[in-house]
């Protein structure tokens, strides 16, 4: 476990920096600096993407429905 205060960072693999931007109650705002080749997602979005990928590999119709359900950028 790591503990950080506001404006402190951690570095992952020499190329990803995560900084604590703000802390309010039980919410923490994080800033992420990473190469464009690295995908960065909130856990719930990542899980949705993984589920959509599983469904896509199972059936073409299921894949289309899963893609429609993904959040738009």
N, C-alpha and C positions, 0 to 999 in steps of 0.2 A: 504494500500500500504506500502511496505517496501522498504527502500533504503539501499544499501550496497555498499561498496567500494571494490576494489581488495583485495583479501585474507580475506575478511570478510564472515561470514557464517550465515545461519539461521538453526534452528533445528525444525523439525516437529515430534510431537508425541514421543519425547525422543529417537527416533531410526533412523531418517532420517536427514542427514546433507547436506545442499546445500551450496557450497562455490563458490564465484566469483573468477575464476582463472585469467581471462584476459578481458580487455575491449579495443576494437579497433574500433573506429568509432561507427557504429550502431550495431556492433556484440559484444556479451558477451559470454565468455566461462565459463561454469559452471561445477563444479565437484559435483557428487552425491555419498554419502555413504549411503547405505541402506541395510537391511538384504536381503539375497538371495530370501526370500519369497515375497518380494515386487517388483512388476514389475515397471520398469522405462522406459518410452518411450517418444520420441519427440511427440508433439501434432499431427503432420501429420501422423506419424506411428500409434499412438493410434487410430486415426479416421479411418485409413485403416483397422485396426484389427477389430474395431467395425462394420464397413460396411461388412467385410468378414463374421463375425459372424451372422449378420442379413441375409445375402444372404444364408449362410449355413443352417440356420434354415428354409428357404423358399423352397429350392429345392436341391436335391443331386447333380444335374448337375451344378447348379450355385455355389455350395460349392466348387466343384473341380476347376472351373475356378477362383474363388476368391482366393483359396489357391495358385494357380499357379502365380497369379499376386502379391503376397506378396513379399517384398524385402527379399533376402536371407542374412543370417548372415555370 
